[in-house]
Amino acid sequence: MAFRIFRSAQSIFLESTDSPGVFRHVAEGFSFNELFTSVDPQSYVAAVYESASDGESFDPSIPYQPPIGDQEVWAAGVTYFRSRTARMEEAESAGGDVFYDKVYDADRPELFFKATAPRTRGHRDKVAIRDDSSWDVPEPELTLLL
């Protein structure tokens, strides 16, 4: 059994892939830090899911916080191939174009530090962009916990 975890400012909801569309409200007993350090994370979430209630309704239209405790966020991989040339051109002036070339041709994905937990944002949450910023590139991200 796999789960989707939603964390609002007030609540945590769990959805089992065995029962799509059925969301259980977790009143207490769930910790993202415990989840990420558990020997058996699936059993940990399953136990919480079994003790959770169906009492509170789930609202998919509100912003949700990131499903994270105190962990850092790291990414693995490379950017879209289409942007390879642009990244290499940007890095060339600083002498870093060789780095991007190596990343794209590496045998394994490169690891990139993305953020500390307090700097992450969840689904539909707002982000802050400095007023004096002249170039902002949105990056669609998919988070997968294995």
C-alpha positions in Angstrom: 0.0 0.0 0.0 1.3 3.5 -0.9 0.2 6.8 0.5 -0.1 10.5 -0.5 0.5 12.9 2.4 -1.0 16.4 2.5 0.0 18.9 5.2 -2.1 22.1 5.7 -1.3 24.7 8.3 -3.8 22.9 10.7 -3.9 19.3 9.6 -2.3 16.3 8.0 -4.3 14.1 5.6 -3.4 10.7 4.3 -4.7 9.1 1.2 -4.1 5.4 0.4 -3.6 4.3 -3.1 -5.9 1.4 -2.2 -8.7 3.9 -1.6 -8.2 6.9 -3.9 -10.3 9.9 -3.0 -10.7 8.8 0.7 -8.7 11.1 2.9 -8.1 10.4 6.6 -7.4 13.2 9.0 -4.4 12.7 11.3 -5.1 14.4 14.7 -1.8 13.4 16.3 0.9 10.8 16.2 2.5 11.7 12.9 6.0 13.2 12.5 7.8 13.8 9.2 11.1 13.5 11.1 10.0 10.0 12.4 8.8 9.1 8.9 12.2 9.9 7.3 14.2 8.1 10.0 11.9 5.1 10.3 13.3 1.7 9.6 10.0 0.9 7.8 8.4 4.1 6.6 5.5 2.3 4.9 4.5 0.5 8.1 4.9 3.8 10.0 2.4 5.6 7.7 0.1 2.6 7.5 -0.2 2.5 11.4 -0.9 6.2 11.5 -3.4 5.8 8.6 -5.3 3.0 10.5 -5.6 5.2 13.6 -6.7 8.4 11.6 -10.3 9.5 11.3 -12.5 10.3 8.4 -14.1 13.2 10.3 -12.6 16.3 8.8 -13.1 17.1 5.1 -10.2 17.5 2.7 -10.1 20.6 0.6 -7.8 20.3 -2.4 -8.1 24.0 -3.4 -6.1 25.4 -0.4 -2.3 25.8 -0.2 -0.5 22.8 1.3 2.8 22.9 3.1 5.7 20.8 2.0 5.7 17.3 3.3 8.9 17.7 5.3 10.2 18.0 8.8 13.7 19.3 9.5 15.3 17.7 6.4 17.3 19.5 3.7 15.9 19.2 0.2 18.2 17.8 -2.5 17.6 17.1 -6.1 19.1 14.5 -8.4 19.3 14.8 -12.2 19.7 17.6 -14.7 17.5 20.3 -16.1 15.6 19.8 -19.3 17.8 19.0 -22.3 16.4 22.0 -24.1 17.9 24.4 -21.6 21.3 22.8 -21.8 22.6 25.3 -24.3 21.3 28.3 -22.3 22.9 27.0 -19.1 26.2 26.4 -20.8 26.1 29.9 -22.3 25.3 31.5 -19.0 28.1 29.5 -17.3 30.7 30.2 -20.0 31.4 33.7 -19.0 32.3 32.5 -15.5 34.3 29.5 -16.9 31.7 27.0 -15.6 30.4 25.7 -19.0 32.6 22.6 -18.7 30.7 21.7 -15.5 27.3 21.6 -17.3 28.8 19.6 -20.1 30.0 17.0 -17.6 26.6 17.0 -15.8 24.8 16.2 -19.0 27.2 13.4 -20.0 27.7 11.8 -16.6 27.0 8.2 -15.9 24.9 9.1 -12.9 22.7 12.1 -12.0 24.3 15.1 -10.3 23.1 15.9 -6.8 22.0 19.5 -6.2 21.2 21.2 -2.8 17.9 23.0 -3.2 16.9 24.4 0.2 16.6 24.0 3.9 13.2 22.9 5.3 12.0 26.4 6.3 12.6 27.7 2.8 10.5 25.2 1.0 7.0 25.8 -0.3 4.1 23.4 -0.8 1.4 22.9 -3.4 -0.4 26.2 -4.3 1.7 28.1 -1.7 3.1 31.6 -2.5 6.7 32.2 -3.2 8.6 35.5 -2.6 10.5 37.1 -5.5 12.7 40.1 -4.8 11.4 43.4 -6.3 14.8 44.1 -7.8 15.0 40.7 -9.5 15.1 41.1 -13.3 15.2 37.4 -14.3 13.1 34.7 -12.6 12.8 31.2 -14.1 10.0 29.0 -12.7 11.0 25.4 -12.3 8.3 22.7 -12.1 9.4 20.2 -9.6 8.1 16.8 -8.6 8.9 15.5 -5.1 9.2 11.8 -4.7 10.0 10.1 -1.4 11.4 6.6 -1.7 
